[in-house]
Amino acid sequence: MIPSNKPAPAVAATDSKPSRAKVRRAVRPSSKERNTKAQRRPSSTPRSGSKTAKILALLKRRGGASLAQLQKATGWQAHSVRGFLSGTLKKKMGLRVHSAKLEDGTRSYRVRSK
């Protein structure tokens, strides 16, 4: 077939743009939906040698670990250790952290293996 030298037929200006009814925009999930998806993820195991792995090793011991021991292992302040216990271990990883007050007045934290 030999191409012709005729110009292409003109297209009306209204045909070049789709109507607004046909255009759909991608809807981002709300922050509530994003949070529920993040909560469904299975807990991952921490990298060996990380501070999370060190804390978990201390907490899985038979007697658990005191706040001072956790501070010494990580170099964190007391409020940071307590925040890590409640935020990362409880909420993000879904572990149960048990605490008990010992006879000498110190508090011991521990995690039971699943």
C-alpha positions in Angstrom: 0.0 0.0 0.0 1.4 3.4 -1.0 0.9 6.3 1.5 -1.1 9.1 0.2 -0.1 12.8 0.4 -3.6 13.8 1.6 -3.6 15.6 5.0 -5.1 13.7 7.9 -8.7 14.6 8.7 -9.1 17.3 11.2 -10.2 16.3 14.7 -12.7 18.4 16.5 -11.4 20.2 19.6 -14.0 18.6 21.9 -12.8 15.1 20.9 -9.3 15.7 22.2 -10.1 16.0 25.9 -12.2 13.5 27.8 -15.2 14.8 29.7 -14.9 15.4 33.4 -17.3 12.6 34.1 -14.8 10.1 32.7 -11.7 11.4 34.6 -11.2 9.6 37.9 -8.5 10.5 40.3 -6.7 8.1 42.5 -7.9 8.4 46.1 -5.2 8.1 48.8 -6.2 5.9 51.8 -6.9 7.9 54.9 -4.4 7.9 57.8 -6.7 5.5 59.7 -6.6 3.0 56.9 -2.8 3.3 56.5 -2.4 2.7 60.3 -4.6 -0.5 60.2 -2.5 -1.9 57.3 0.7 -1.3 59.3 -0.8 -3.0 62.3 -1.6 -6.1 60.3 2.0 -6.7 59.4 3.7 -9.7 61.2 6.3 -8.7 63.7 9.7 -9.0 62.2 12.8 -10.3 64.0 15.4 -7.7 64.8 18.8 -7.7 63.2 21.4 -9.4 65.3 23.5 -7.0 67.3 20.9 -4.2 67.1 19.7 -2.5 70.3 16.3 -4.1 69.8 17.9 -7.5 69.7 19.9 -6.7 72.9 16.8 -5.5 74.7 14.9 -8.6 73.7 17.7 -10.9 74.8 17.7 -9.2 78.2 13.9 -9.3 78.6 13.7 -13.0 77.6 15.9 -14.0 80.5 14.3 -15.9 83.4 14.3 -12.9 85.8 13.9 -10.3 83.1 15.9 -7.0 83.3 15.7 -3.9 85.4 15.5 -0.4 83.9 19.1 0.3 84.9 20.3 -2.8 83.0 18.3 -1.8 79.9 19.7 1.7 80.1 23.3 0.4 80.4 22.8 -2.0 77.4 21.5 0.7 75.1 22.9 4.0 76.5 19.4 5.4 76.5 17.8 7.5 79.3 15.0 6.0 81.4 12.1 7.6 79.6 13.5 6.4 76.2 13.7 2.8 77.4 10.1 2.9 78.8 8.9 4.5 75.5 10.6 1.8 73.5 9.0 -0.9 75.7 5.5 0.5 75.2 5.8 1.8 71.6 8.0 -0.6 69.8 7.7 -3.9 71.7 4.0 -3.6 72.7 2.4 -1.7 69.9 4.6 -2.3 66.8 5.8 -5.9 67.5 2.8 -7.0 69.5 4.8 -8.5 72.4 3.5 -8.7 75.9 5.8 -6.9 78.3 5.3 -7.8 82.0 6.6 -5.7 84.8 6.9 -6.6 88.5 8.2 -4.7 91.4 10.9 -6.7 93.3 11.5 -6.8 97.0 14.3 -4.2 96.8 12.0 -1.7 95.2 13.3 -2.0 91.6 11.0 -2.9 88.7 11.8 -5.9 86.5 10.6 -6.1 82.9 10.3 -9.3 80.9 8.8 -10.7 77.7 7.5 -14.2 77.4 8.4 -16.1 74.2 5.4 -17.0 72.0 
